[in-house]
C-alpha cells in the first residue's frame, strides 16, 4: 500500500470518485489539503471570496450535473459560513460534500479557546447534513469518502460533512488505494407495487405529480412512459421542473399556491400518483391544497411518505425502479395504452396563464423572451426575486437540470454563485442567473471569482431598490404600512466594471432577452441591470 499523508489520501480518494472541481478557501488549518490539491491530476481548485459562496458553487455544480459538489474549508468560521448554503442544499436534496479541518485530535472538543475552535462541530453541521463524521486516522480517510459517495447514490441526496483533524492531514501512513463502492438503488417491494398497479389500472381520471426525486433518479423516461400508458396529465413541483418535458401533450403544468396549474384537475382526479415529491408549502399553498382522490406516493425517503398527505399506498424506493416496475404491473393488470387524457389540458393551461398574466403580465413576457433566446440546454438559476417567483409557471423547460430555484430554506444570494459552479461544470452550456438588487448583494462578491476563472455567466439584476417582496407583503398585510425594506443599491454597471466584468443597463423588462443574448455572445461574466416595480408575489392572494 502507498504511504501518503492524510491530505494526499483525501485528494486521491476524491479523484477516485470522479471529483473534478473543489470549491473553497485556503486557511491556516487546511493548507495541507490545498498543497495536495496542487498536485491533483484531474481536480480543478476554485477559490471563492466567501465560504458561503464556495458552498453555493458546489451546490450549483451538483444541481447542473447530478454529481456531488465538493467544498473545502477550515474549521470554525469556515464551517459556520457554509451553514446557510448547506441548509439550502439539504432542503432541496442536493448532494454536497463539505470537507473541513478540525483542531488536532488531542484538542478536539476540549474548549481550550484555540484558534478557529468550534465546539461540537458535528452537532452544528448535523442540522443541515444527512450525515456527519470525523476521521480518527489518516488511513480511515478514503473509507469515509467512499461512504459519503455511497450515501449520495443510494439514499436521498443531501449534504454530508467530513471533518479531518489537523494532525491527520500531515501524518504519513499506509493507505489503501481508494475503491469506489458501487451503490445499489433501492428497489420497490412487490406488494405495494401490485396494490398501486391495481388502483392505476382501474382509474378513470389518473393524475401524476412529479417532484425533484424524478430528476435525481433519472426517471424522466419511465415517468413519461407510465403517463402515456394511463393518459394521465402530469403536474410538477418547483423542484420537479424539468422532470418531464413541458412540451409534452400530457404536461399540465406547475406553479405556486392559488396560481398553480392543475388545481381543478387535481380536485376531480380519482387516483393521484406522486413521485419524488415532498408536498412542500409553496405548491400546496401551505398544505391547504386538497387531494381528494386516492393517493399513491413513491419516495426514496420513507419519512416523506404520509408526512403531509396520507397515501393509500406508499412505495419506498428509487423513483426510476419503482416507475418501471409499476408500468409493468399496470400492463399485467390489464391496462393497455396509449391512454387518452381525460381533461382538456390545453384549455386548463390557458386558464391558468391568463390568471397569472393579470397579475404579472410584463414578467411573463420577459420570461417568454428569455425562453425564446435560450437554447433548451441552457441552465437558469433563480434567486428570491419578483420575476423568479413567477418563473415556475412562466418559463417552460424541456430538459432536466436546466431550471433551479431555492425552495424550502429559501436563501437570498443563491443564484449567482450557484450559476458560477454550474457554468464551470458545464462549460459548453449557457448559464443565466436571475436576482434582485437585494439578493445579489448577499453574494455579489463572487463576481471576482467569475473574473478570476473567466466564467462567462450572465446575471440579470432586477432593481426595485428594496426587498421588494417583503415590502409588498407588508403593504398588503399591514394596512399599507411598509418599514425597513427600502435599499440604496449601487450602480450595478459600474460595480461590474470595477470587477472587470461587463455591465449594462436596460430600460425595461422587454429589453432583457436581447441584452442576455448579447451578453452570452461574449466570453466574460456580465451583469445586466433592469429597473422594476414591485409586483404582488404568487403566494399573496
N, C-alpha and C positions, 0 to 999 in steps of 0.2 A: 504494500500500500504506500502511496506517496506521503511524504512528510510535508505538511503545509501549515501555515498559520491559520488561525480561526477565520481571519478575514479572507484569506485566499480560498479556504474551503467554502465560505459563504458565496463568493463570487462564482466559483466553479459550479456550485450547486444551482445557482440561478441560471447560468448559461445552459446547464444540462436540461433545465425545464423550459427552455425556449425563450427566456427573457432577453429582449433586445434593447430595452430602454430602462434606465433607472433615473428617477427624478428625486432631487433632494438638495441639501445644503451641507457643505463640509463644516465641521466644527471640531473643537479640541477632542471631543470624546469619540469621534468616528473617523479620524484621519487614517487609521489602518485600513478601513473599508475603502476609502477613496484611493488609497495607494494601491490596493488590489484591483480596484476598478480601472486604474490607469493601465494595467496590464491585461485587461479583459480582451478577449479575442473578438467577441461579437456585440457586447453590450455598449451602447452609447449612453454616456452620463450627461444628464441635462441639469444644470444648476439653476435653480429658481431664485427669486428675490424674497420669498417668504415661504415657510414650510406649508402654510395653508395652500398657497398657490401650487407648490410641488405636489401635494396630495390631490388637488383638483386636477392637475395634469395627468396624474396616474389614473384617476377616475375617468377622465375623458378618453385616455388611451384604451382603457378596458371597455368602455361603452362602445367605442367605434369598432373594436376588433373582436371582442368576446374573450380576449386573453387577459389574464391578471395584470394590472398595473402595479408597479413597484415604486415605493418611496422610501428614502433612507434619511434619517435624521439623527441628531444627538438625543440624549435623554433630556428630562426636564422641560425647558421651554420648547425644544424641538418637537417633543411628543404632544404637549398641550396645544401647540399651534396647529397641529394636524387634526385635532378632535372634531372641529366643525366639518371639515371635508369628509372625514371618515363617517361622521354621523349621516351625511348625505348619501354616501355610498352604501351604508347599512340600510337606510330607508328604501333605497331604490334597488337593492340586491345587486350591487356592483362589486366584482372581485378585485380588491386592492390589498396588496401585501405591504404592510408598514414594518420596516426593519429599523429598530432603534438600538442604541447602545445603552449601557447602564453602568453605574459605578462598579469598581472591581468587586469580585464575588464576595470578599470578606467584609465589604461595607454596604452591601445591598440591604435596604430597609433597616439600617441602624440609626437613622435620624441623627447623623453626625454633622449635619449642616454643611455637607460637602458641596463642591461646585456642581451645578446642574442637577442637584439631587431632587428626585420626585418620589415622594412616599407612595407606596402601594401602587406602583405603575401598572401592574397587571389588572388591578381592580379598576383603576382610572380608565384604561383603554377598553376594559371589558364591557363598558356601557355602549360602545359604538363598534364592537367587533363580534364576530361569531366565535372566535377562538383566540386566546392569548397564551403565549408560552415563553419561557426563559431558558436559554441554553445553560446546561450545567457543565459542559466540557466542550472543547473545540471539536472533538471527534463526533459529538452529537449534532452539530450544526447541519450537515447535509440531510440527516434524517428528519429534522424539524422542517426544513424547506420542502422536502418531499411530502411530508404530512400536510403541510399547508396547501400544496397544489392538489393533493388527493381530495382534500375537503372542498376546494374550489370546484372540482369537476363532479364530485359525487353528491354534494349537498347543495342547499340553497346558496348561491354565490354571494357572499358578504365579506367585508374586510376581515383580515387576520393580522394580528400583531405578534411579531417575533422580537425578542429582546436578547441582546448578547452583551454580557458584562465586558468591560473594557479589557481586563486581563486576558480573557479568552481570545480576543482579536489578534493578539501578538504572540501568544504561546504557540509553539510548534508541536504538532502531534501527527501520528499516523492516522490518516483519514481515508476511509473507503471511497472509491470512486462513486459519485452520485448516480443512482439508478432511478430514473423517473418511474413512479408507480403508475401502472395502467389502471385508471379508475373504472369502476363498473357503475353504469347508470342504474338507477333503481327501477326495476320492472314492476308493473302492477300485479296485484293478486287477481286470480281468476274470478272469484266470487263477485267482487264489486264491478268488474268489467261486464260480467254476464248480466248483472242487475241493471246497470246503466244501459246496456245494449237493448234490453227488453223495453225500457222506457222510451228510448230514442226511436226504436223500430216502430213503436205504436203511436208516436207523437204525430199530431196533425199540424201543430204550429211550433216547431222546434226553433230555438234561437241560441246562438253561440256568443259568449262573451270572453274575449281573449285579453290576457294581460302580458306583462313582461316575461313571465316564465316561458311563454311560447317562443320568444326570441332567444332567451338564454339556452334553450334546449335544441334550437334549430328545427322547430316543429312546424314551420310555415306550410310546407307541402302537405304534411299529414293533416293539418287543420283544414286546409282548403279542400283536400280530398273528401274529408268527412262532411264538410258543409255542402259540397256538391252532391254527395250521395243523399243527404237529407233534404236538400233545398232550403237550408237553414240560413237566414240572414246573420251576418256577423257584425258584432259591435266590438270596439276595443277601448281599453283604458288609456290614460295618458302614457303610461309606461309600455302599453301594448301597441302604440302606433308603429307601424311597420311589421307587425306580426303577420298581417295579411296585406296583399296589395290593394290599395284603396281604389283602383280602377276595376276591381273585380265586380261583376254584376251582383254578387251577393253581399257586397260590403255595404253595411247600413250606416256606419259612422262611429263617432266618439263624442268627445266634448265634456263639459262640466255641468253639474247641477241642473238647474231648470232649462239650460240650453243644450243639454246632452241630446245627441241623436238617439232615436230608437226608444224613447221613453214610452210612447204609446204602444209600440210593438211589444216591448218588454211586459207591459201590463196585461197583454192578452195571450202571450206565449204560454203554451201548456207545459213545455219542458225547456228548461234553460240549462245549457252546458257551459260552465265557467272553467276556463283552463289557464292555470298560472296567473290567476288574478287574486289580489288580496282585498278587493272591495274597499278601497281607501276612501277617505272623506270627500274628495273632490268629485269623482264621477258619481258618487251615490248621494250627493247633497247632504253630507254628514249623516249618512245611513237612514235618511228619510225616504230614499227611493225604495219602493215596494217591489218585491219579486214574488208575485202570487203563484206563478207556475211551479212545477216540480223542479227542484234544483239538483243538478249533478255537479260536483266540484272536484276538479283534478288539481293537485298541487304537490310539489316536491316536499314542502314544509307541512308536516302534519298539524302544526299549530294553527295554520291558516284555515283548515277545514272546520267550518262551523263557528269561526271567531265572531263573524258579524251576521251571517245568514245561515240558518240550519239547512243542510242538504238532506235530500232523501238518500243519496248515495255519495259517499266520499271516497276518492281514489288517491292514495298517497303514492306518487310515482313520478318519474321523469315524464314530462309532457309529451315528447315525441313517441316514446314507447307506449304510453297509455293511449294516445290517439290512434296509433297504428293497430294496437290490439282492439280498441273499440270499433274501428272501422271493420275489421274482420268479423267481429262478433255481431255487429249490426247486419252485415250481409248474411251471416249464418242464420240470424233471427228472421230473415225473410224480406228485409228492406232492399229494394233494387233501385238504382238511380240511372241517370241523374234526376234528382228531385226538382220540382218546380217551387220557386219561392211562394209563400202563402200570403205575402203582403206586397204592396206596391212600393218597392224600395226607392225608386226614383222620386216618387211623389213625397215620400217621407223625408228624404234628404232635402228636397226643395223647400218643404215647410220649415224645417229647422234652420236652413241657411237664411231664409227670409226673416225669421225672427232674430237671428244674430245680426243680420245686416241693419236692422232697425236700430240696434244698439251700437254697432262698431263697423259701419259700412266702409269707412276710409281705411281701417285696419285690415279688413278682409281684402280690399282691393290691393293694398300693399303686399299682403301675403300671397295673393294670387299672382302679382307681378314677380315676386321673388321665385315662386314655383316655376314660372314660365322661363326665367333666365337661368335657373339652376338645373343641371342635369340630374337624372334620377338618383345617381350615386352620391350626389353632394350630401354633406352632413351639416345639419342645423342644430345648434345649441341655443337653448332659450334660458334667459335669466328670468327673475321675477320682475317683469315689466309689462306695461299695459298691452302692447301688441302681442307679446308672447302668450299672455293669458288666453288669447283667442286663437292661437296657432294650432291648438289641438283639434279644433274644428275647421280652421281656415287654411291650413297648409297640408294638402294631401301628400302622402308618401307611398311609394310602391316597393321599397326595399327595407329589410330590417337593418337596424343600427344606423339609420340615417336621420333620426329625429330624437332629440333628448331634452327632457325637462326635469328640473329638480323637484320631484313631488315629495310629499310627506314632510321631511325635515325642512325643506323649503329654504335653501341657502341663497341669500343675495351674494353675488360675486362668483357664482359657479361657472357661468357660461364661458367667459373669456379664457381663463386658464385651461378649462376642460377642452376648449376648442384647440388650444395650442398642443395639448397632449394628443388629441385625435389627429391633427394635421401632421405631426411628427410620425405617428404610426401609419398614416395613410397619405403618403406624400403626393400621390397622383390624383387625389380627390379634393374638390373644393370644400372648404370648411368655413362656415359663417356663424358668427355669434350675434345674438340679439340681446341688448342690455339697456337698462335705463341709466340715467346720469347718476343716480344714487348708487345703484348696484355696481356699475362699472368701477367706481372709485374704491370699492371694497378690495379689489384685486388688480386694479389697473396698472400697478407697478410691474406686473408680469409682461407688459409691453416691452420692457427691457430684455426679458428672456427671449421673446419672439425676435427681437432685433439681433441679439447675440447669436442665435442659431439660425437666423434667416428663415423664419417660419412664416410663410405668406398667408396668414389667417386674416380674415376680414371681420371687423366688429362694427355693427351699427348701434350707435348710442342714441336712444330716443330721449330727448332732453325736455322735461317739463319743469325743471328747476324745483323739484320736490320729490319726496317719496310719494309718488302720485296716487298709488292705490290706497295707501294709508290715509291720504288726505281726502279722497273720495269717500272712503269708509266712514271717516269722522263726519263729513258733511251730511251723509245720509242718516247716520245713526245717532248723531248728537245735535240735532236741531240746527244744522247749518254751521256748527262751530268746528273750526279746524285749528290745530295747535301743534307746534313742534315738528313740522314736516316740510317747511319751505327750506330750500337749499340755494346756496350761491355756488354754482358749478363753474369750473374753469372753462376757458376757451379750449375745447377738445381738439380743434385743429392744431392750435399752437402747441398743445400738450403732446400730440402725436409727433409733430415735427421736432420738438425738443428731444424726444427719444430717438429720432432718426427714422421714424415711420412716415408713411403717407397719411395725410389728413385732408379731409374735405368736408364741406358743409353744404347740405341741400336745403331747399326752402320748404319742401312739403313731403308728405308721405308718398305721394305719387312719383317723386323723383328718386326714391330709394332703390328700386330694382335696377335702373340703369347705372346708378352710382356703384352698386355692388358688382354688376357685370364689368364695369370699367376697372374696379379695384382688383378683381380676380384675374384680369389680363396681365397684371403686374406680378413681380416676384418678391414683393416686400409686404410686411404687415401693413394694414390700413385701418384707419378709424374714420367712420362716416357719421357725422352728427346731423340730426334732424330735429327741428322743433316740433313738439306735440302738445296737445292739451289733454289733461286727464280725462279718461273715459271710465264709466262705471264697469268694473270687472265682472266676469261672469257669475261669481258666487253671490253677488248682491242682486236681489230680485225686486 
